[in-house]
Amino acid sequence: MALTSAQTLQIARPSSLPSMPAVMLSSHLSSISHTPSTATVYSPKLNMKQSSYGNSARSIVIARASASQFSVNTAEVLGDVTIFTAAGDPVMFKDLWDQKEGIAVVALLRHFGCPCCWELASTLKESKARFDSAGVKLVAVGVGTPNKARILAERLPFPMDNLYADPDRKAYNALDLYYGLARTFFNPASAKVFSRFDALQKAVKNYTIEATPDDRSSVLQQGGMFVFKGNQLLYARKDEGTGDHAPLDDIFDVCCKVPVA
């Protein structure tokens, strides 16, 4: 986000959030109609009645979406994308989890200097034990160089083994995630962040603007959330705007249900 002044961000009230545009903070906020985010539980091979995630697993679109948004080859396309570990080592997506049976939650943050992404990273960190107990690999990716990733990992903190850097936004482009000024600052879905203000305030306690990518055009990138079983896409959601994160209950429903005997 376009943060230009203080080196650290201390949040006291919604009006002090430099990451939110003035229009979001005006008296018109309550009259903005909410647009549902794009999310779908999708797999041409997954029969929910026989799914190991149980009969209660969701088999329909969670919000407006079309399965045609993502190819059945999404995992293969993403698999050849090279990103970096927080330590700076290159790694391909297909090497991050078992491509036959392994389950992975892939969270694409906006960028390492986004306060809302610190909040999401904090939530993912708190959920990591649940993912681990279900045998699910957590993969969190952010836009920026590995040294920016390390800033978030050290100051939030966040486990470095689960954090990856995509300085050239290759994964974001491969998944066709939203990008642009209007999406970043003026999308009604961004208003959701106000309902999580306490969590945001806590997450940015040690925030620093230094985690923002040097390439300032990168701050216009939006994120998304994906769940894979092997190379099969089970869940896909594009963030409509800044802070419009996937509900973790939806993610848990897909990947952390107790298998049916």
C-alpha positions as CSV (number, residue, x, y, z in Angstrom):
1,M,0.0,0.0,0.0
2,A,1.0,3.6,-0.5
3,L,2.6,4.3,2.9
4,T,4.9,7.3,2.6
5,S,5.7,8.8,6.0
6,A,6.4,7.1,9.4
7,Q,8.7,4.1,9.5
8,T,6.3,2.2,11.6
9,L,2.5,2.1,11.8
10,Q,0.7,2.4,15.1
11,I,-3.0,2.0,14.7
12,A,-5.3,3.8,17.1
13,R,-8.6,4.1,15.2
14,P,-9.8,3.4,11.7
15,S,-9.1,6.9,10.5
16,S,-5.4,6.3,11.1
17,L,-5.1,3.5,8.6
18,P,-3.0,4.9,5.8
19,S,-3.8,1.7,3.8
20,M,-7.5,2.6,3.4
21,P,-8.6,5.3,1.0
22,A,-10.6,8.3,2.2
23,V,-13.7,7.0,0.4
24,M,-13.6,4.0,2.7
25,L,-13.6,6.1,5.7
26,S,-16.3,8.5,4.7
27,S,-19.9,8.6,5.8
28,H,-20.8,6.8,2.6
29,L,-19.1,3.6,3.7
30,S,-22.3,2.2,5.2
31,S,-24.2,2.8,1.9
32,I,-21.7,1.0,-0.2
33,S,-23.2,-2.2,-1.5
34,H,-21.1,-5.3,-0.8
35,T,-20.0,-7.4,-3.7
36,P,-19.4,-11.1,-2.8
37,S,-15.9,-12.3,-3.4
38,T,-15.1,-14.9,-6.0
39,A,-14.8,-18.3,-4.4
40,T,-15.5,-21.8,-5.5
41,V,-15.0,-25.3,-4.3
42,Y,-14.0,-27.0,-7.5
43,S,-12.8,-30.3,-8.8
44,P,-14.0,-32.3,-11.7
45,K,-12.7,-35.4,-10.1
46,L,-14.0,-34.8,-6.6
47,N,-17.4,-36.4,-5.8
48,M,-18.5,-34.8,-2.5
49,K,-20.7,-37.7,-1.6
50,Q,-17.7,-39.9,-1.6
51,S,-15.2,-37.3,-0.4
52,S,-12.8,-38.1,2.4
53,Y,-13.7,-34.7,3.8
54,G,-17.2,-36.0,4.8
55,N,-20.7,-35.5,3.6
56,S,-20.8,-32.0,5.0
57,A,-18.1,-30.7,2.7
58,R,-19.3,-27.9,0.5
59,S,-20.0,-29.0,-3.1
60,I,-21.3,-25.7,-4.4
61,V,-20.0,-22.2,-5.0
62,I,-19.5,-20.4,-1.7
63,A,-19.9,-17.0,-3.4
64,R,-20.4,-15.9,-7.0
65,A,-17.9,-17.8,-9.1
66,S,-17.6,-20.1,-12.1
67,A,-15.5,-23.2,-12.1
68,S,-14.4,-22.2,-15.6
69,Q,-12.4,-19.4,-14.0
70,F,-9.6,-21.9,-13.2
71,S,-8.4,-24.6,-15.5
72,V,-8.1,-28.3,-14.4
73,N,-4.4,-27.8,-15.2
74,T,-4.0,-24.9,-12.7
75,A,-1.7,-26.9,-10.4
76,E,0.5,-27.8,-13.4
77,V,0.7,-24.3,-14.6
78,L,1.5,-23.1,-11.1
79,G,3.9,-26.0,-10.5
80,D,6.5,-24.7,-12.9
81,V,6.6,-21.2,-11.4
82,T,9.8,-20.5,-9.4
83,I,9.6,-18.4,-6.3
84,F,12.0,-18.0,-3.3
85,T,12.2,-19.2,0.2
86,A,12.5,-16.5,2.8
87,A,16.2,-17.5,3.0
88,G,16.6,-16.6,-0.6
89,D,16.7,-20.1,-2.2
90,P,14.8,-20.7,-5.5
91,V,12.0,-23.3,-5.3
92,M,9.3,-24.5,-7.7
93,F,5.7,-24.7,-6.6
94,K,5.5,-28.4,-7.5
95,D,8.3,-29.1,-5.0
96,L,6.4,-27.6,-2.1
97,W,4.0,-30.5,-1.4
98,D,3.3,-34.1,-2.5
99,Q,1.9,-33.7,-6.0
100,K,0.0,-37.0,-5.8
101,E,-1.8,-37.0,-2.4
102,G,-0.5,-34.1,-0.4
103,I,-2.9,-31.4,0.6
104,A,-1.7,-27.8,0.6
105,V,-3.3,-24.4,1.5
106,V,-1.7,-21.8,-0.7
107,A,-2.3,-18.3,0.6
108,L,-1.1,-15.5,-1.7
109,L,-0.7,-12.3,0.3
110,R,-0.7,-8.9,-1.4
111,H,2.8,-7.8,-0.4
112,F,5.0,-8.0,2.7
113,G,4.4,-4.3,3.6
114,C,0.6,-4.5,3.6
115,P,-0.8,-4.2,7.1
116,C,-3.8,-6.3,6.1
117,C,-1.5,-9.1,5.0
118,W,0.2,-9.0,8.4
119,E,-3.2,-9.6,9.9
120,L,-3.8,-12.6,7.5
121,A,-0.4,-14.0,8.2
122,S,-1.0,-13.7,11.9
123,T,-4.3,-15.6,11.5
124,L,-2.6,-18.3,9.4
125,K,0.1,-18.7,12.0
126,E,-2.5,-19.2,14.7
127,S,-4.1,-21.9,12.5
128,K,-0.9,-23.7,11.6
129,A,-1.3,-26.3,14.4
130,R,-4.7,-27.2,13.0
131,F,-3.3,-27.5,9.5
132,D,-0.4,-29.6,10.8
133,S,-2.6,-32.0,12.7
134,A,-4.7,-32.6,9.5
135,G,-1.6,-33.2,7.5
136,V,-2.0,-30.0,5.5
137,K,1.0,-28.0,4.2
138,L,0.7,-24.3,4.7
139,V,2.3,-22.2,1.9
140,A,2.2,-18.4,2.4
141,V,3.5,-16.3,-0.5
142,G,4.0,-12.6,-0.7
143,V,5.1,-10.0,-3.3
144,G,8.6,-8.8,-2.6
145,T,12.1,-10.0,-2.2
146,P,13.3,-12.6,0.3
147,N,14.7,-9.9,2.6
148,K,11.2,-8.3,2.8
149,A,9.8,-11.7,3.6
150,R,12.3,-12.0,6.5
151,I,11.1,-8.7,7.9
152,L,7.6,-10.0,8.2
153,A,8.8,-13.4,9.5
154,E,11.0,-11.9,12.2
155,R,8.7,-9.0,13.4
156,L,5.3,-10.6,13.2
157,P,6.6,-13.3,13.8
158,F,5.8,-16.0,11.2
159,P,7.5,-19.4,10.5
160,M,10.0,-18.9,7.8
161,D,9.7,-22.5,6.6
162,N,6.2,-21.7,5.4
163,L,6.9,-18.3,3.9
164,Y,7.9,-17.6,0.3
165,A,8.7,-14.6,-1.8
166,D,7.5,-13.8,-5.3
167,P,9.3,-10.6,-6.3
168,D,8.1,-10.7,-10.0
169,R,4.5,-11.7,-9.2
170,K,4.9,-14.8,-11.4
171,A,2.4,-16.9,-9.3
172,Y,-0.1,-14.1,-9.2
173,N,0.0,-13.7,-13.0
174,A,-0.3,-17.4,-13.5
175,L,-3.4,-17.4,-11.4
176,D,-4.7,-14.2,-13.0
177,L,-5.2,-12.5,-9.6
178,Y,-6.6,-9.0,-9.6
179,Y,-4.3,-6.0,-10.0
180,G,-4.8,-2.3,-10.1
181,L,-5.5,1.0,-8.4
182,A,-9.3,0.6,-8.2
183,R,-9.0,-2.9,-6.7
184,T,-6.4,-1.8,-4.1
185,F,-8.1,1.4,-2.8
186,F,-11.7,1.6,-4.0
187,N,-13.3,-1.8,-4.0
188,P,-16.3,-2.1,-1.6
189,A,-15.0,-5.5,-0.4
190,S,-12.1,-3.7,1.3
191,A,-14.6,-2.4,3.9
192,K,-14.5,-5.9,5.5
193,V,-11.3,-5.0,7.3
194,F,-13.2,-2.7,9.7
195,S,-15.0,-5.7,11.2
196,R,-11.6,-7.1,12.1
197,F,-10.0,-3.9,13.4
198,D,-8.9,-5.4,16.8
199,A,-7.1,-8.3,15.0
200,L,-5.5,-5.9,12.6
201,Q,-4.3,-3.6,15.4
202,K,-2.7,-6.6,17.2
203,A,-1.1,-7.9,14.1
204,V,0.7,-4.7,13.2
205,K,2.1,-4.1,16.6
206,N,5.6,-4.6,15.2
207,Y,4.8,-3.5,11.7
208,T,7.4,-1.5,9.6
209,I,7.0,0.1,6.2
210,E,10.4,-1.3,5.3
211,A,8.7,-4.5,4.3
212,T,7.1,-2.8,1.4
213,P,8.5,-3.9,-2.0
214,D,11.1,-1.5,-3.6
215,D,9.0,-1.8,-6.8
216,R,6.1,0.3,-5.7
217,S,3.9,-0.9,-8.5
218,S,3.7,-4.2,-6.7
219,V,1.5,-2.7,-4.0
220,L,-1.4,-2.7,-6.4
221,Q,-1.4,-6.5,-6.5
222,Q,-4.3,-8.4,-4.8
223,G,-4.1,-11.9,-3.4
224,G,-6.1,-15.1,-3.1
225,M,-6.5,-18.5,-1.5
226,F,-6.2,-21.9,-3.0
227,V,-6.4,-25.5,-1.7
228,F,-4.8,-28.4,-3.6
229,K,-4.9,-32.1,-3.1
230,G,-1.9,-33.3,-5.1
231,N,-2.3,-31.5,-8.4
232,Q,-6.1,-31.3,-8.0
233,L,-7.6,-27.9,-7.3
234,L,-10.2,-28.2,-4.5
235,Y,-10.8,-24.5,-3.6
236,A,-10.1,-21.2,-5.3
237,R,-10.8,-17.7,-4.3
238,K,-9.6,-14.3,-5.7
239,D,-9.5,-11.4,-3.2
240,E,-11.8,-8.7,-4.6
241,G,-10.0,-5.9,-2.7
242,T,-7.5,-5.1,0.0
243,G,-8.2,-7.1,3.2
244,D,-10.8,-9.2,1.5
245,H,-9.5,-12.5,2.7
246,A,-10.9,-16.0,2.4
247,P,-12.9,-17.1,5.5
248,L,-10.8,-19.7,7.2
249,D,-13.9,-21.7,8.1
250,D,-14.3,-22.3,4.4
251,I,-10.7,-23.5,4.1
252,F,-11.1,-25.8,7.1
253,D,-14.2,-27.2,5.6
254,V,-12.3,-28.2,2.5
255,C,-9.0,-29.5,3.9
256,C,-9.4,-30.3,7.6
257,K,-12.5,-32.4,7.9
258,V,-12.1,-35.7,9.7
259,P,-12.0,-38.4,7.0
260,V,-15.0,-40.7,6.8
261,A,-14.2,-44.4,7.4
